[in-house]
Amino acid sequence: MAKAFASQGDMTEKKTSFTEIGRGLYAFTAEGDPNSGVIIGDDSVMVIEAQATPRLAQKVIDCIRGVTDKPISHLALTHYHAVRVLGASAYEAPQILMSDTARGMVVERGQEDWDSEFQRFPRLFQGHESIPGLTWPTTTFRDRMSVYLGNRRVDLMHLGRAHTAGDIVIHLPDENVMFTGDIVEYHSACYCGDGHFSDWGSTLDAIKGYGVDAIAPGRGDALIGRDMVDTAIENTRDFVASTYAPAAKVAARGGSLKDAWDAVRAECDPKFADYAIYEHCLPFNVARAYDEARGIDTPRIWTAARDLEMWQALQD
């Protein structure tokens, strides 16, 4: 390889924040690293996104213990990616929730994704030796389910494909707040390596239709107020469209993956080069956009070996 992935050299620790975005609702954010969410119910707590390792999960737990001593009863996982789910054991939550499709993706590609992401982004796997294995849900659903934390209703919904085929969002109707996972980002690149570009916009429309007052996005700062929410949704839409359109044009004329890379960079660099993890995401985003434009609906499985082959092709 001519050079390493951008993320392999990213070893800088990120400052974490724990922001209240509604009554008893918190966003754990980390300057572009994966976010988590916290919902405090009448008798117990739901955590959204586990982090990549039990050691990193402990940072979220420490924040929770700063505001409540209620037990953690539920862990909701918005999708299957290793950096979101492999820290689950730290919470000792009796219930782990995922969509049916997300569980199927753990079966199909969970280990491959773990191996791939560990190679790409070692800093996000601090304490990886304590991961007991793949994370499996105790409960799954197809389109929608509600959980009651005492009288507090939590709605979990699959609104459409976007970041992955199995994405869910979590909505709190009492505060009109949503946790979106990586469907929405804020000043962070979207990772589209398992994405569905043609569906992402309509899924964003569905989220926007709720008119929520705050969002905890997958990465980036908590979004408080409808102006900030709408700005983040539209920036995410622009990022996804700006990645796909140039790659699709190249694919339509029979160009190569390297041609698509050059075309996407020309479109996206001026707008998004300063976004968190931009360089990390870009090769995977281009490869997936190029595949989708050529009619490959189901994202090909990323493996540690395929990562290196793709990266070498772009360097050549």
URCOR-V168854 format. One record per backbone hydrogen bond with DSSP energy under -0.5 kcal/mol. NH is the residue of the N-H (numbers start at 0). CO is the residue of the C=O. E is the energy in kcal/mol with one decimal. If there is no record, write none. Layout:
# URCOR-V168854
<<NH | CO | E> <NH | CO | E>>
This chain:
# URCOR-V168854
<<7 | 4 | -1.1> <8 | 4 | -0.7> <8 | 5 | -0.9> <9 | 6 | -1.0> <10 | 8 | -1.3> <16 | 28 | -2.6> <18 | 26 | -2.4> <20 | 18 | -0.5> <20 | 24 | -2.3> <21 | 24 | -1.0> <24 | 21 | -2.3> <25 | 37 | -2.4> <26 | 18 | -2.5> <27 | 25 | -0.5> <27 | 35 | -2.8> <28 | 16 | -2.3> <28 | 26 | -0.7> <29 | 32 | -0.6> <32 | 29 | -1.9> <34 | 217 | -2.6> <35 | 27 | -2.1> <36 | 47 | -2.4> <37 | 25 | -2.2> <38 | 45 | -2.8> <39 | 23 | -2.8> <40 | 38 | -0.7> <40 | 43 | -3.0> <41 | 148 | -2.1> <44 | 70 | -2.3> <45 | 38 | -2.6> <46 | 73 | -2.4> <47 | 36 | -2.7> <48 | 46 | -0.5> <48 | 75 | -2.4> <49 | 83 | -2.9> <50 | 83 | -0.7> <56 | 52 | -2.4> <57 | 53 | -1.5> <58 | 54 | -0.5> <58 | 55 | -1.0> <59 | 55 | -0.8> <59 | 56 | -0.6> <60 | 56 | -2.3> <61 | 57 | -2.6> <62 | 58 | -1.5> <63 | 59 | -2.3> <64 | 60 | -2.6> <65 | 61 | -0.6> <65 | 62 | -0.8> <66 | 63 | -2.0> <67 | 63 | -2.1> <70 | 42 | -0.6> <72 | 44 | -2.0> <72 | 70 | -0.8> <73 | 44 | -1.7> <74 | 94 | -2.3> <75 | 46 | -3.0> <76 | 96 | -2.6> <77 | 75 | -0.5> <83 | 80 | -1.8> <84 | 80 | -1.2> <85 | 81 | -2.0> <86 | 50 | -2.4> <87 | 84 | -1.6> <89 | 86 | -1.6> <90 | 87 | -1.5> <91 | 87 | -0.6> <91 | 88 | -0.7> <94 | 72 | -1.7> <96 | 74 | -2.8> <97 | 138 | -1.6> <99 | 140 | -2.9> <102 | 98 | -2.1> <103 | 99 | -2.2> <104 | 100 | -1.7> <105 | 101 | -1.6> <106 | 102 | -2.1> <107 | 103 | -2.4> <108 | 104 | -3.0> <109 | 105 | -1.8> <112 | 108 | -2.4> <113 | 109 | -2.1> <114 | 110 | -2.5> <115 | 111 | -2.4> <116 | 112 | -3.2> <117 | 113 | -2.3> <118 | 114 | -1.6> <119 | 115 | -2.1> <120 | 116 | -2.7> <123 | 120 | -1.2> <124 | 121 | -1.8> <125 | 122 | -0.9> <127 | 124 | -1.5> <129 | 126 | -2.2> <130 | 127 | -1.9> <137 | 95 | -2.2> <138 | 95 | -2.0> <140 | 97 | -0.8> <144 | 155 | -2.3> <146 | 153 | -2.6> <148 | 146 | -0.6> <148 | 151 | -2.9> <149 | 147 | -1.1> <150 | 148 | -0.5> <151 | 148 | -1.4> <152 | 150 | -0.6> <153 | 146 | -2.8> <154 | 170 | -2.6> <155 | 144 | -3.1> <155 | 153 | -0.6> <156 | 168 | -2.6> <157 | 142 | -2.9> <158 | 156 | -0.7> <161 | 163 | -2.2> <166 | 163 | -0.7> <167 | 77 | -1.3> <168 | 156 | -2.6> <169 | 178 | -2.4> <170 | 154 | -2.9> <171 | 176 | -2.9> <172 | 170 | -0.7> <174 | 171 | -1.1> <175 | 171 | -1.9> <176 | 171 | -1.2> <177 | 213 | -2.1> <178 | 169 | -2.7> <179 | 177 | -0.5> <179 | 215 | -1.6> <180 | 215 | -0.6> <182 | 179 | -1.4> <183 | 180 | -1.0> <185 | 218 | -1.6> <188 | 275 | -2.8> <191 | 189 | -0.7> <194 | 191 | -1.9> <195 | 161 | -2.3> <198 | 195 | -0.9> <199 | 195 | -1.7> <200 | 196 | -0.7> <202 | 198 | -1.8> <203 | 199 | -2.3> <204 | 200 | -2.1> <205 | 201 | -1.8> <206 | 202 | -2.0> <207 | 203 | -2.9> <208 | 204 | -1.9> <209 | 206 | -1.6> <210 | 207 | -1.7> <212 | 175 | -2.8> <213 | 175 | -0.8> <214 | 222 | -2.4> <215 | 177 | -2.1> <216 | 214 | -0.7> <217 | 180 | -1.3> <217 | 183 | -2.3> <222 | 214 | -2.9> <223 | 221 | -0.7> <224 | 212 | -2.9> <224 | 222 | -0.5> <228 | 224 | -2.3> <229 | 225 | -2.9> <230 | 226 | -2.3> <231 | 227 | -2.2> <232 | 228 | -2.3> <233 | 229 | -2.4> <234 | 230 | -2.4> <235 | 231 | -2.4> <236 | 232 | -2.3> <237 | 233 | -2.3> <238 | 234 | -2.4> <239 | 235 | -2.4> <240 | 236 | -2.6> <241 | 237 | -2.7> <242 | 238 | -1.3> <243 | 239 | -2.1> <244 | 240 | -2.4> <245 | 241 | -0.5> <246 | 242 | -1.0> <247 | 243 | -2.8> <248 | 244 | -1.9> <249 | 245 | -1.9> <250 | 246 | -2.5> <251 | 247 | -2.3> <252 | 248 | -1.1> <252 | 249 | -0.5> <253 | 250 | -1.5> <254 | 249 | -2.8> <259 | 255 | -2.1> <260 | 256 | -2.5> <261 | 257 | -2.2> <262 | 258 | -2.2> <263 | 259 | -2.9> <264 | 260 | -2.4> <265 | 261 | -2.0> <266 | 262 | -1.4> <267 | 263 | -3.2> <268 | 264 | -2.3> <270 | 267 | -0.9> <271 | 267 | -3.1> <272 | 268 | -1.7> <274 | 271 | -2.3> <275 | 186 | -1.7> <277 | 274 | -1.5> <280 | 276 | -2.4> <281 | 277 | -2.1> <282 | 278 | -0.6> <283 | 280 | -0.5> <284 | 280 | -2.5> <285 | 281 | -2.7> <286 | 282 | -2.1> <287 | 283 | -2.1> <288 | 284 | -2.6> <289 | 285 | -2.7> <290 | 286 | -2.0> <291 | 287 | -3.0> <292 | 288 | -2.4> <293 | 289 | -0.9> <293 | 290 | -0.9> <294 | 291 | -2.0> <295 | 290 | -2.1> <296 | 294 | -1.1> <298 | 296 | -0.6> <306 | 302 | -2.7> <307 | 303 | -1.5> <308 | 304 | -2.1> <309 | 305 | -2.8> <310 | 306 | -2.4> <311 | 307 | -2.4> <312 | 308 | -2.0> <313 | 309 | -1.8> <314 | 310 | -1.9> <315 | 311 | -2.2>>
